[in-house]
Amino acid sequence: MATRKQNRRAVLWVIPLMIALAAATLIAGAGRQAIPAETRWASSGHADETAEAFLHWGPIDGNPLEDPCTVQAGCARCHSGYGFMGFVGESLPPGILENQVGLVDCTACHNDLATALDSVVFPSGVEITGLGPETRCLQCHQGRESTVSVNQRITDSGVIDFDEPNSALGFRNVHYYATGATLYAGAAMGGYQYDGKMYDVKFAHFEGIDTCVDCYDPPNSHSVPSAMTPVLIPSSPSKIFMTPAWKVRRWITMVMAMPPKAFSMKSTP
């Protein structure tokens, strides 16, 4: 149970955080698009600054204009919010590279060009059309292999006898959770499909719950619900004002969303 001193400390931290947020908004807020549901985004994987999905290419909290870390062109679309914005044709902030490391924030997927998407091309080359908001999810959550890529690898290896081991062949990693390919099953051909066999074209769920957003949108924060992660608070007021504005907003939105019993007094070094 938190002591009176800890509760007082928590209140004292919130005040400078709010001041810092206001200052950051005044300095950088001109022209910034209003972001709805930012609290939900802050608890999602898209906002996880510790995730290998972002850190694999370098830090994301440095000064991107002075020392940008970049992602390979073939990966940037899904491993950088800037990359996804470039993919849909949205304008990037001045000086920002399309393949620069960055979180997938709200503006990456909730801009006019992204919301207008209504079709997706899977790694098999199959295009699914007539989709809704889930189109944005499916652009990335689809894997990177398919029946087509496996068959191509077999052809390129020159295999003749399929009953004999061949060192030219190996495991083809579909790449993380290919949920979109799983949802569109036989239509997307995300798993291997044999000639002459029939495959269900879509993995049906329940009536009214049959798209990505039906399960992962509010109240589930674009993520499968999990235990609340403690908020790490700066160890001194001076560090608050040296903190990037986006991180200050993260603290504010997460603290506001947390129940009192989940509040952690842990501090960053």
MIDOSE-1310 file (N, C-alpha, C; in nm, 2 decimals, decimal comma, always signed):
residues 269
matr	+0,08/-0,12/+0,00/+0,00/+0,00/+0,00/+0,09/+0,12/+0,00; +0,05/+0,22/-0,09/+0,13/+0,34/-0,10/+0,12/+0,42/+0,03; +0,23/+0,48/+0,07/+0,24/+0,56/+0,19/+0,19/+0,70/+0,16; +0,16/+0,79/+0,26/+0,12/+0,92/+0,24/+0,23/+1,00/+0,16
kqnr	+0,36/+0,97/+0,20/+0,47/+1,04/+0,13/+0,47/+1,00/-0,02; +0,45/+0,87/-0,05/+0,45/+0,83/-0,19/+0,34/+0,89/-0,27; +0,22/+0,90/-0,21/+0,11/+0,97/-0,27/+0,13/+1,11/-0,30; +0,20/+1,18/-0,20/+0,23/+1,32/-0,22/+0,33/+1,34/-0,34
ravl	+0,43/+1,24/-0,34/+0,53/+1,25/-0,44/+0,47/+1,23/-0,58; +0,37/+1,14/-0,59/+0,30/+1,11/-0,72/+0,23/+1,24/-0,77; +0,16/+1,31/-0,68/+0,09/+1,43/-0,71/+0,19/+1,53/-0,76; +0,30/+1,55/-0,69/+0,41/+1,65/-0,73/+0,46/+1,62/-0,86
wvip	+0,47/+1,49/-0,90/+0,53/+1,46/-1,03/+0,43/+1,49/-1,14; +0,30/+1,47/-1,12/+0,20/+1,50/-1,22/+0,20/+1,65/-1,26; +0,22/+1,74/-1,17/+0,22/+1,88/-1,20/+0,33/+1,92/-1,30; +0,45/+1,89/-1,27/+0,55/+1,92/-1,37/+0,54/+1,85/-1,51
lmia	+0,48/+1,73/-1,50/+0,45/+1,66/-1,62/+0,35/+1,74/-1,71; +0,25/+1,79/-1,64/+0,15/+1,87/-1,71/+0,21/+2,00/-1,77; +0,29/+2,06/-1,69/+0,36/+2,18/-1,74/+0,45/+2,15/-1,86; +0,52/+2,04/-1,85/+0,61/+2,01/-1,96/+0,53/+1,98/-2,09
laaa	+0,41/+1,91/-2,07/+0,33/+1,88/-2,18/+0,27/+2,00/-2,25; +0,23/+2,10/-2,16/+0,18/+2,22/-2,22/+0,29/+2,30/-2,29; +0,41/+2,30/-2,24/+0,52/+2,37/-2,31/+0,55/+2,30/-2,44; +0,56/+2,17/-2,44/+0,59/+2,10/-2,56/+0,48/+2,12/-2,67
tlia	+0,36/+2,13/-2,62/+0,25/+2,16/-2,72/+0,26/+2,29/-2,78; +0,29/+2,39/-2,70/+0,31/+2,53/-2,75/+0,42/+2,54/-2,85; +0,53/+2,47/-2,82/+0,65/+2,47/-2,91/+0,63/+2,40/-3,04; +0,58/+2,27/-3,02/+0,57/+2,19/-3,14/+0,43/+2,16/-3,19
gagr	+0,33/+2,22/-3,13/+0,19/+2,18/-3,16/+0,13/+2,25/-3,28; +0,20/+2,35/-3,33/+0,14/+2,42/-3,45/+0,13/+2,32/-3,56; +0,01/+2,30/-3,62/-0,01/+2,21/-3,73/-0,02/+2,07/-3,69; +0,00/+2,03/-3,57/+0,00/+1,89/-3,53/-0,14/+1,84/-3,54
qaip	-0,16/+1,73/-3,60/-0,29/+1,67/-3,62/-0,34/+1,62/-3,49; -0,47/+1,65/-3,46/-0,53/+1,60/-3,33/-0,54/+1,45/-3,34; -0,49/+1,38/-3,24/-0,49/+1,23/-3,24/-0,60/+1,18/-3,14; -0,70/+1,12/-3,19/-0,80/+1,06/-3,11/-0,75/+0,93/-3,05
aetr	-0,80/+0,89/-2,93/-0,77/+0,76/-2,87/-0,62/+0,75/-2,84; -0,55/+0,85/-2,81/-0,41/+0,84/-2,79/-0,38/+0,76/-2,66; -0,47/+0,76/-2,57/-0,45/+0,68/-2,45/-0,45/+0,53/-2,48; -0,53/+0,49/-2,57/-0,54/+0,35/-2,61/-0,41/+0,31/-2,69
wass	-0,37/+0,40/-2,78/-0,25/+0,38/-2,86/-0,13/+0,36/-2,76; -0,12/+0,44/-2,66/+0,00/+0,44/-2,57/+0,02/+0,30/-2,50; -0,08/+0,22/-2,49/-0,07/+0,09/-2,43/-0,06/-0,02/-2,53; -0,04/+0,01/-2,66/-0,04/-0,09/-2,77/+0,11/-0,12/-2,81
ghad	+0,12/-0,23/-2,88/+0,25/-0,26/-2,93/+0,31/-0,16/-3,03; +0,22/-0,09/-3,09/+0,27/+0,02/-3,19/+0,34/+0,13/-3,11; +0,32/+0,14/-2,98/+0,39/+0,25/-2,91/+0,50/+0,20/-2,82; +0,54/+0,07/-2,83/+0,64/+0,01/-2,74/+0,78/+0,04/-2,79
etae	+0,84/+0,14/-2,72/+0,97/+0,19/-2,76/+1,08/+0,09/-2,73; +1,04/-0,02/-2,65/+1,14/-0,12/-2,62/+1,14/-0,24/-2,71; +1,05/-0,24/-2,80/+1,02/-0,36/-2,89/+1,14/-0,38/-2,99; +1,17/-0,50/-3,01/+1,27/-0,54/-3,11/+1,23/-0,50/-3,25
aflh	+1,10/-0,49/-3,27/+1,04/-0,45/-3,40/+1,09/-0,31/-3,44; +1,12/-0,23/-3,34/+1,18/-0,09/-3,37/+1,32/-0,08/-3,34; +1,37/-0,14/-3,23/+1,51/-0,12/-3,19/+1,61/-0,20/-3,26; +1,56/-0,29/-3,35/+1,65/-0,38/-3,42/+1,75/-0,29/-3,51
wgpi	+1,70/-0,17/-3,55/+1,78/-0,09/-3,64/+1,85/+0,03/-3,56; +1,82/+0,04/-3,43/+1,88/+0,15/-3,36/+1,79/+0,22/-3,27; +1,83/+0,31/-3,19/+1,75/+0,39/-3,09/+1,64/+0,47/-3,17; +1,53/+0,49/-3,10/+1,43/+0,58/-3,16/+1,41/+0,71/-3,08
dgnp	+1,48/+0,73/-2,97/+1,45/+0,85/-2,89/+1,57/+0,95/-2,90; +1,66/+0,93/-3,00/+1,76/+1,03/-3,02/+1,71/+1,14/-3,10; +1,80/+1,23/-3,15/+1,75/+1,34/-3,24/+1,76/+1,28/-3,38; +1,64/+1,26/-3,44/+1,63/+1,19/-3,57/+1,69/+1,28/-3,68
ledp	+1,69/+1,41/-3,66/+1,74/+1,50/-3,77/+1,89/+1,51/-3,77; +1,95/+1,48/-3,66/+2,10/+1,48/-3,65/+2,16/+1,35/-3,68; +2,10/+1,24/-3,63/+2,16/+1,11/-3,64/+2,06/+1,00/-3,66; +1,99/+1,00/-3,77/+1,88/+0,91/-3,80/+1,92/+0,77/-3,82
ctvq	+1,85/+0,68/-3,75/+1,88/+0,53/-3,78/+1,77/+0,49/-3,88; +1,82/+0,42/-3,98/+1,73/+0,38/-4,09/+1,70/+0,24/-4,10; +1,59/+0,20/-4,16/+1,54/+0,07/-4,18/+1,55/+0,03/-4,33; +1,58/-0,10/-4,35/+1,59/-0,14/-4,49/+1,46/-0,10/-4,56
agca	+1,47/-0,07/-4,69/+1,35/-0,03/-4,77/+1,24/-0,13/-4,76; +1,27/-0,26/-4,76/+1,17/-0,37/-4,76/+1,11/-0,39/-4,63; +1,16/-0,33/-4,52/+1,11/-0,34/-4,39/+1,04/-0,22/-4,34; +1,07/-0,10/-4,39/+1,03/+0,03/-4,34/+0,88/+0,04/-4,34
rchs	+0,81/-0,01/-4,43/+0,66/+0,00/-4,44/+0,59/-0,04/-4,31; +0,65/-0,14/-4,25/+0,58/-0,19/-4,13/+0,66/-0,17/-4,00; +0,78/-0,14/-4,01/+0,87/-0,12/-3,89/+0,90/+0,02/-3,86; +0,83/+0,11/-3,92/+0,84/+0,25/-3,90/+0,72/+0,33/-3,94
gygf	+0,67/+0,41/-3,85/+0,55/+0,49/-3,88/+0,57/+0,58/-4,00; +0,69/+0,63/-4,01/+0,73/+0,71/-4,13/+0,72/+0,63/-4,26; +0,77/+0,51/-4,25/+0,77/+0,42/-4,36/+0,63/+0,39/-4,41; +0,53/+0,37/-4,32/+0,39/+0,34/-4,36/+0,33/+0,47/-4,42
mgfv	+0,37/+0,58/-4,36/+0,31/+0,71/-4,42/+0,37/+0,72/-4,57; +0,49/+0,69/-4,59/+0,55/+0,70/-4,72/+0,48/+0,59/-4,81; +0,45/+0,48/-4,76/+0,39/+0,37/-4,84/+0,25/+0,42/-4,89; +0,17/+0,49/-4,81/+0,04/+0,53/-4,86/+0,05/+0,66/-4,93
gesl	+0,16/+0,73/-4,93/+0,18/+0,85/-5,01/+0,16/+0,98/-4,92; +0,15/+0,96/-4,79/+0,13/+1,08/-4,70/+0,26/+1,16/-4,69; +0,25/+1,29/-4,68/+0,36/+1,37/-4,66/+0,43/+1,35/-4,53; +0,56/+1,35/-4,53/+0,63/+1,34/-4,40/+0,67/+1,47/-4,35
ppgi	+0,70/+1,48/-4,21/+0,75/+1,60/-4,16/+0,88/+1,65/-4,22; +0,91/+1,78/-4,23/+1,03/+1,82/-4,29/+1,15/+1,76/-4,23; +1,24/+1,71/-4,32/+1,37/+1,65/-4,27/+1,36/+1,51/-4,23; +1,24/+1,45/-4,23/+1,22/+1,31/-4,19/+1,24/+1,22/-4,31
lenq	+1,31/+1,11/-4,29/+1,33/+1,01/-4,40/+1,22/+0,91/-4,40; +1,18/+0,86/-4,51/+1,08/+0,76/-4,52/+1,11/+0,63/-4,45; +1,24/+0,59/-4,45/+1,29/+0,47/-4,39/+1,35/+0,49/-4,25; +1,32/+0,60/-4,19/+1,38/+0,63/-4,06/+1,31/+0,56/-3,95
vglv	+1,38/+0,51/-3,85/+1,32/+0,44/-3,73/+1,23/+0,53/-3,66; +1,11/+0,48/-3,63/+1,01/+0,56/-3,56/+0,89/+0,47/-3,52; +0,83/+0,50/-3,41/+0,71/+0,43/-3,37/+0,60/+0,44/-3,47; +0,51/+0,34/-3,47/+0,39/+0,35/-3,56/+0,28/+0,43/-3,48
dcta	+0,28/+0,56/-3,49/+0,19/+0,64/-3,41/+0,06/+0,66/-3,48; -0,03/+0,73/-3,42/-0,17/+0,74/-3,47/-0,18/+0,80/-3,61; -0,09/+0,90/-3,63/-0,10/+0,97/-3,76/-0,05/+0,88/-3,88; +0,03/+0,78/-3,85/+0,07/+0,69/-3,95/-0,04/+0,61/-4,02
chnd	-0,14/+0,57/-3,94/-0,25/+0,49/-3,99/-0,38/+0,57/-4,00; -0,39/+0,68/-3,93/-0,52/+0,76/-3,93/-0,50/+0,89/-4,00; -0,44/+0,89/-4,12/-0,44/+1,00/-4,21/-0,53/+0,98/-4,33; -0,56/+1,08/-4,41/-0,66/+1,06/-4,51/-0,63/+0,96/-4,61
lata	-0,51/+0,94/-4,65/-0,47/+0,84/-4,75/-0,48/+0,70/-4,70; -0,44/+0,69/-4,57/-0,44/+0,55/-4,51/-0,59/+0,51/-4,49; -0,67/+0,60/-4,44/-0,81/+0,56/-4,42/-0,89/+0,53/-4,55; -0,83/+0,58/-4,66/-0,90/+0,56/-4,79/-0,87/+0,42/-4,85
ldsv	-0,77/+0,35/-4,79/-0,74/+0,22/-4,84/-0,85/+0,12/-4,83; -0,88/+0,04/-4,93/-0,98/-0,06/-4,93/-0,94/-0,19/-4,99; -0,81/-0,21/-5,01/-0,77/-0,34/-5,07/-0,63/-0,37/-5,02; -0,59/-0,49/-5,02/-0,46/-0,53/-4,97/-0,40/-0,64/-5,06
vfps	-0,27/-0,64/-5,09/-0,21/-0,74/-5,17/-0,12/-0,82/-5,08; -0,15/-0,95/-5,07/-0,08/-1,05/-4,99/+0,05/-1,09/-5,05; +0,15/-1,15/-4,98/+0,27/-1,20/-5,04/+0,25/-1,29/-5,15; +0,14/-1,36/-5,16/+0,11/-1,45/-5,27/+0,08/-1,38/-5,40
gvei	+0,06/-1,25/-5,39/+0,02/-1,17/-5,50/-0,13/-1,15/-5,51; -0,21/-1,22/-5,43/-0,35/-1,22/-5,43/-0,40/-1,08/-5,37; -0,49/-1,02/-5,44/-0,54/-0,89/-5,38/-0,69/-0,91/-5,33; -0,71/-0,87/-5,21/-0,84/-0,88/-5,15/-0,90/-0,74/-5,15
tglg	-1,01/-0,72/-5,21/-1,07/-0,59/-5,22/-1,20/-0,57/-5,14; -1,25/-0,45/-5,14/-1,38/-0,43/-5,07/-1,37/-0,43/-4,92; -1,26/-0,40/-4,87/-1,24/-0,41/-4,72/-1,27/-0,27/-4,66; -1,27/-0,27/-4,53/-1,30/-0,15/-4,45/-1,17/-0,11/-4,37
petr	-1,19/-0,06/-4,25/-1,08/+0,00/-4,17/-0,97/-0,11/-4,15; -1,00/-0,24/-4,15/-0,90/-0,34/-4,13/-0,80/-0,34/-4,24; -0,82/-0,27/-4,35/-0,72/-0,27/-4,46/-0,59/-0,22/-4,41; -0,59/-0,12/-4,32/-0,46/-0,07/-4,27/-0,39/-0,17/-4,19
clqc	-0,46/-0,26/-4,12/-0,39/-0,36/-4,04/-0,33/-0,47/-4,13; -0,40/-0,50/-4,23/-0,36/-0,61/-4,32/-0,24/-0,58/-4,40; -0,21/-0,45/-4,42/-0,10/-0,41/-4,50/+0,03/-0,47/-4,44; +0,03/-0,48/-4,31/+0,16/-0,53/-4,24/+0,14/-0,67/-4,17
hqgr	+0,03/-0,69/-4,11/+0,01/-0,81/-4,04/-0,04/-0,93/-4,13; +0,05/-0,96/-4,22/+0,02/-1,06/-4,33/+0,13/-1,16/-4,35; +0,24/-1,15/-4,28/+0,35/-1,24/-4,31/+0,43/-1,20/-4,44; +0,53/-1,28/-4,47/+0,61/-1,25/-4,59/+0,63/-1,37/-4,68
estv	+0,56/-1,48/-4,65/+0,57/-1,60/-4,73/+0,44/-1,65/-4,77; +0,44/-1,74/-4,87/+0,31/-1,79/-4,92/+0,33/-1,92/-5,00; +0,23/-1,98/-5,05/+0,24/-2,09/-5,14/+0,33/-2,06/-5,26; +0,31/-1,94/-5,31/+0,38/-1,90/-5,43/+0,53/-1,89/-5,40
svnq	+0,57/-1,83/-5,29/+0,72/-1,82/-5,26/+0,78/-1,95/-5,23; +0,71/-2,04/-5,16/+0,76/-2,18/-5,14/+0,78/-2,25/-5,27; +0,68/-2,25/-5,36/+0,70/-2,31/-5,49/+0,81/-2,25/-5,57; +0,83/-2,12/-5,56/+0,94/-2,06/-5,63/+1,07/-2,11/-5,58
ritd	+1,08/-2,12/-5,45/+1,21/-2,17/-5,39/+1,24/-2,31/-5,43; +1,14/-2,39/-5,44/+1,15/-2,53/-5,48/+1,20/-2,53/-5,63; +1,14/-2,45/-5,71/+1,18/-2,44/-5,85/+1,33/-2,40/-5,86; +1,36/-2,29/-5,79/+1,50/-2,24/-5,79/+1,60/-2,33/-5,74
sgvi	+1,57/-2,42/-5,65/+1,66/-2,52/-5,59/+1,70/-2,63/-5,69; +1,61/-2,65/-5,79/+1,64/-2,75/-5,89/+1,61/-2,89/-5,84; +1,52/-2,90/-5,73/+1,49/-3,03/-5,68/+1,41/-3,12/-5,78; +1,45/-3,24/-5,79/+1,39/-3,33/-5,89/+1,31/-3,44/-5,81
dfde	+1,38/-3,50/-5,71/+1,32/-3,61/-5,63/+1,28/-3,55/-5,50; +1,15/-3,54/-5,48/+1,09/-3,48/-5,36/+1,10/-3,57/-5,23; +1,14/-3,69/-5,26/+1,16/-3,79/-5,14/+1,30/-3,79/-5,09; +1,39/-3,71/-5,15/+1,53/-3,71/-5,11/+1,56/-3,58/-5,04
pnsa	+1,63/-3,58/-4,93/+1,67/-3,45/-4,87/+1,75/-3,37/-4,96; +1,74/-3,24/-4,95/+1,81/-3,15/-5,04/+1,86/-3,03/-4,96; +1,99/-3,00/-4,95/+2,05/-2,89/-4,87/+2,01/-2,76/-4,93; +1,96/-2,75/-5,05/+1,92/-2,62/-5,11/+1,79/-2,57/-5,05
lgfr	+1,72/-2,66/-4,98/+1,59/-2,62/-4,92/+1,60/-2,61/-4,77; +1,52/-2,52/-4,72/+1,51/-2,51/-4,57/+1,38/-2,44/-4,53; +1,37/-2,42/-4,40/+1,25/-2,36/-4,34/+1,23/-2,22/-4,40; +1,11/-2,19/-4,44/+1,07/-2,06/-4,48/+0,99/-1,99/-4,37
nvhy	+1,05/-1,89/-4,31/+0,99/-1,83/-4,19/+0,88/-1,72/-4,24; +0,76/-1,74/-4,20/+0,65/-1,66/-4,25/+0,67/-1,51/-4,20; +0,74/-1,50/-4,09/+0,77/-1,37/-4,03/+0,67/-1,32/-3,94; +0,69/-1,35/-3,81/+0,61/-1,30/-3,70/+0,47/-1,36/-3,71
yatg	+0,37/-1,30/-3,66/+0,23/-1,35/-3,66/+0,16/-1,30/-3,78; +0,14/-1,40/-3,87/+0,07/-1,36/-4,00/-0,08/-1,37/-3,98; -0,13/-1,28/-3,90/-0,27/-1,29/-3,86/-0,37/-1,26/-3,98; -0,33/-1,17/-4,06/-0,41/-1,13/-4,18/-0,42/-1,25/-4,28
atly	-0,30/-1,31/-4,30/-0,30/-1,43/-4,39/-0,38/-1,54/-4,33; -0,38/-1,55/-4,19/-0,46/-1,66/-4,13/-0,61/-1,63/-4,14; -0,65/-1,50/-4,13/-0,79/-1,46/-4,14/-0,84/-1,49/-4,28; -0,76/-1,46/-4,38/-0,81/-1,48/-4,52/-0,76/-1,61/-4,58
agaa	-0,71/-1,70/-4,49/-0,69/-1,84/-4,52/-0,66/-1,88/-4,66; -0,75/-1,96/-4,72/-0,72/-2,01/-4,86/-0,72/-1,90/-4,96; -0,78/-1,79/-4,94/-0,78/-1,68/-5,04/-0,64/-1,62/-5,04; -0,58/-1,60/-4,93/-0,45/-1,53/-4,92/-0,33/-1,62/-4,95
mggy	-0,35/-1,75/-4,93/-0,25/-1,86/-4,95/-0,13/-1,83/-4,87; -0,15/-1,79/-4,75/-0,03/-1,76/-4,66/+0,03/-1,89/-4,61; -0,04/-2,00/-4,60/+0,01/-2,13/-4,57/+0,03/-2,21/-4,70; +0,10/-2,32/-4,69/+0,12/-2,39/-4,81/-0,01/-2,47/-4,85
qydg	-0,05/-2,46/-4,98/-0,16/-2,52/-5,04/-0,13/-2,62/-5,15; -0,17/-2,74/-5,14/-0,14/-2,84/-5,24/-0,24/-2,84/-5,36; -0,19/-2,86/-5,47/-0,27/-2,87/-5,59/-0,38/-2,97/-5,58; -0,50/-2,94/-5,62/-0,61/-3,04/-5,62/-0,68/-3,04/-5,49
kmyd	-0,64/-2,97/-5,39/-0,71/-2,97/-5,26/-0,80/-2,84/-5,25; -0,90/-2,85/-5,16/-0,99/-2,73/-5,14/-0,95/-2,67/-5,00; -0,95/-2,54/-5,00/-0,92/-2,47/-4,88/-1,02/-2,36/-4,85; -1,06/-2,35/-4,73/-1,16/-2,24/-4,69/-1,10/-2,11/-4,72
vkfa	-1,18/-2,02/-4,78/-1,13/-1,89/-4,82/-1,12/-1,79/-4,71; -1,19/-1,81/-4,60/-1,18/-1,72/-4,49/-1,20/-1,79/-4,36; -1,12/-1,75/-4,25/-1,14/-1,81/-4,12/-1,25/-1,73/-4,05; -1,37/-1,78/-4,06/-1,49/-1,71/-4,00/-1,48/-1,71/-3,85
hfeg	-1,52/-1,60/-3,79/-1,52/-1,59/-3,64/-1,67/-1,60/-3,60; -1,73/-1,49/-3,56/-1,86/-1,49/-3,51/-1,94/-1,37/-3,58; -2,07/-1,38/-3,59/-2,14/-1,27/-3,65/-2,12/-1,14/-3,58; -2,08/-1,04/-3,65/-2,05/-0,91/-3,59/-1,91/-0,90/-3,54
idtc	-1,83/-1,01/-3,54/-1,69/-1,00/-3,50/-1,61/-1,08/-3,60; -1,58/-1,02/-3,71/-1,52/-1,09/-3,82/-1,41/-1,01/-3,89; -1,36/-0,90/-3,83/-1,25/-0,83/-3,89/-1,15/-0,80/-3,79; -1,04/-0,74/-3,83/-0,93/-0,71/-3,73/-0,98/-0,61/-3,63
vdcy	-1,05/-0,50/-3,67/-1,09/-0,40/-3,58/-1,20/-0,44/-3,48; -1,28/-0,55/-3,52/-1,38/-0,60/-3,43/-1,32/-0,65/-3,30; -1,20/-0,70/-3,31/-1,14/-0,75/-3,19/-1,03/-0,66/-3,13; -0,96/-0,59/-3,21/-0,84/-0,52/-3,16/-0,87/-0,37/-3,15
dppn	-0,98/-0,32/-3,19/-1,01/-0,18/-3,16/-1,07/-0,16/-3,02; -1,12/-0,04/-2,98/-1,17/-0,02/-2,84/-1,25/-0,14/-2,80; -1,24/-0,19/-2,67/-1,15/-0,13/-2,57/-1,02/-0,20/-2,56; -0,98/-0,27/-2,67/-0,86/-0,35/-2,66/-0,73/-0,29/-2,71
shsv	-0,74/-0,16/-2,74/-0,62/-0,08/-2,76/-0,52/-0,13/-2,87; -0,58/-0,18/-2,98/-0,50/-0,23/-3,09/-0,41/-0,35/-3,05; -0,44/-0,41/-2,93/-0,36/-0,52/-2,88/-0,44/-0,61/-2,81; -0,40/-0,74/-2,80/-0,46/-0,83/-2,71/-0,45/-0,78/-2,57
psam	-0,55/-0,78/-2,49/-0,54/-0,72/-2,35/-0,44/-0,80/-2,27; -0,36/-0,72/-2,20/-0,25/-0,79/-2,11/-0,24/-0,71/-1,98; -0,16/-0,76/-1,89/-0,14/-0,69/-1,77/-0,09/-0,55/-1,79; -0,13/-0,46/-1,70/-0,09/-0,32/-1,71/+0,06/-0,31/-1,68
tpvl	+0,13/-0,24/-1,77/+0,28/-0,22/-1,75/+0,30/-0,10/-1,66; +0,38/-0,11/-1,55/+0,40/+0,01/-1,47/+0,46/+0,12/-1,55; +0,42/+0,25/-1,51/+0,47/+0,37/-1,57/+0,60/+0,40/-1,50; +0,70/+0,43/-1,58/+0,83/+0,47/-1,52/+0,84/+0,62/-1,51
ipss	+0,86/+0,68/-1,40/+0,86/+0,82/-1,38/+1,00/+0,87/-1,37; +1,03/+0,99/-1,43/+1,17/+1,04/-1,41/+1,21/+1,06/-1,27; +1,33/+1,05/-1,24/+1,38/+1,05/-1,10/+1,40/+1,20/-1,05; +1,39/+1,29/-1,14/+1,40/+1,43/-1,10/+1,32/+1,52/-1,19
pski	+1,27/+1,64/-1,14/+1,19/+1,73/-1,23/+1,27/+1,78/-1,35; +1,41/+1,80/-1,33/+1,49/+1,85/-1,44/+1,49/+1,75/-1,56; +1,48/+1,62/-1,53/+1,48/+1,52/-1,64/+1,35/+1,53/-1,72; +1,24/+1,58/-1,66/+1,12/+1,59/-1,73/+1,13/+1,68/-1,85
fmtp	+1,20/+1,80/-1,82/+1,21/+1,90/-1,93/+1,31/+1,87/-2,03; +1,39/+1,76/-2,01/+1,49/+1,72/-2,11/+1,43/+1,60/-2,19; +1,31/+1,56/-2,16/+1,25/+1,45/-2,22/+1,17/+1,48/-2,35; +1,18/+1,40/-2,46/+1,11/+1,43/-2,58/+0,96/+1,45/-2,55
awkv	+0,90/+1,54/-2,63/+0,75/+1,57/-2,60/+0,67/+1,45/-2,62; +0,70/+1,36/-2,71/+0,61/+1,24/-2,73/+0,62/+1,15/-2,61; +0,73/+1,14/-2,54/+0,74/+1,06/-2,43/+0,66/+1,12/-2,31; +0,67/+1,25/-2,30/+0,59/+1,32/-2,19/+0,44/+1,29/-2,21
rrwi	+0,40/+1,30/-2,34/+0,26/+1,27/-2,37/+0,22/+1,12/-2,33; +0,32/+1,03/-2,36/+0,30/+0,89/-2,32/+0,27/+0,88/-2,17; +0,36/+0,95/-2,09/+0,34/+0,94/-1,95/+0,20/+0,99/-1,90; +0,16/+1,10/-1,96/+0,04/+1,16/-1,92/-0,08/+1,07/-1,96
tmvm	-0,08/+1,02/-2,08/-0,19/+0,94/-2,12/-0,20/+0,81/-2,05; -0,08/+0,75/-2,02/-0,09/+0,62/-1,95/-0,13/+0,64/-1,80; -0,07/+0,74/-1,74/-0,11/+0,77/-1,60/-0,26/+0,79/-1,59; -0,32/+0,87/-1,68/-0,46/+0,90/-1,67/-0,54/+0,78/-1,69
ampp	-0,49/+0,68/-1,77/-0,57/+0,56/-1,79/-0,56/+0,45/-1,69; -0,46/+0,46/-1,60/-0,43/+0,36/-1,50/-0,52/+0,37/-1,38; -0,57/+0,26/-1,32/-0,64/+0,26/-1,20/-0,54/+0,28/-1,09; -0,58/+0,34/-0,97/-0,49/+0,38/-0,87/-0,40/+0,26/-0,82
kafs	-0,46/+0,14/-0,81/-0,38/+0,03/-0,76/-0,27/-0,02/-0,85; -0,28/+0,03/-0,98/-0,17/-0,01/-1,08/-0,06/+0,09/-1,08; -0,07/+0,20/-1,01/+0,03/+0,30/-1,02/+0,16/+0,25/-0,95; +0,27/+0,27/-1,03/+0,40/+0,23/-0,97/+0,49/+0,35/-0,94
mkst	+0,56/+0,34/-0,83/+0,65/+0,45/-0,79/+0,79/+0,42/-0,84; +0,81/+0,32/-0,93/+0,94/+0,30/-0,98/+0,99/+0,42/-1,06; +1,11/+0,45/-1,07/+1,17/+0,56/-1,14/+1,28/+0,52/-1,23; +1,29/+0,60/-1,34/+1,40/+0,57/-1,43/+1,53/+0,63/-1,38
p	+1,64/+0,57/-1,42/+1,77/+0,62/-1,36/+1,80/+0,76/-1,41
